[in-house]
Amino acid sequence: MNQKKYMSCLTAVLLLCLSVQLNAQHGCKRPTVEEMLAGKWHYIVEKAQLTPEEQQKVEPVFNEYEQASWELQKSYFTRRRKLDVRNFTEDDFRTANEALVHKEEEEARLLANYRKKLERLLAPRKLFFYYDAERKFRRELMHGMPK
């Protein structure tokens, strides 16, 4: 990757992370899901060096997976926040635990389907760097979050 593209990508990620951190510190609005996904997509494209043709094929798959994953998380945590565990019975705890396991199984299913689709679209070498970019994005995002 040439130096200019690298700096552009690094700048975009740093701005996204800085935005998240500053917004959290000052009580401002956090980035929207769309903004976060756009930043992640830009990061992956740059780090994995996707060609315009690859971008065109992969982006719909990326968006489909990310939206489904986000909706699953949102649904689970919306229900989870409404629980009042102070009055839970053992059966209530059992049900809550089963809901968590079900969510994680559904996440695994979504991820497996996503990976199968990507394997049909990208060569193994390119896919390796794509996965690496996803992992690095999560790591950089976590490092940029306030403690």
Secondary structure, DSSP 8 states (H G I E B T S, - for coil): --HHHHHHHHHHHHHHHHHHHHHHHTT-----HHHHHHHHHHHHHHHHT--HHHHHHHHHHHHHHHHHHHHHHHHHHHHHHT--GGG--HHHHHHHHHHHHHHHHHHHHHHHHHHHHHHHHS-HHHHHHHHHHHHHHHHHHHHHS--
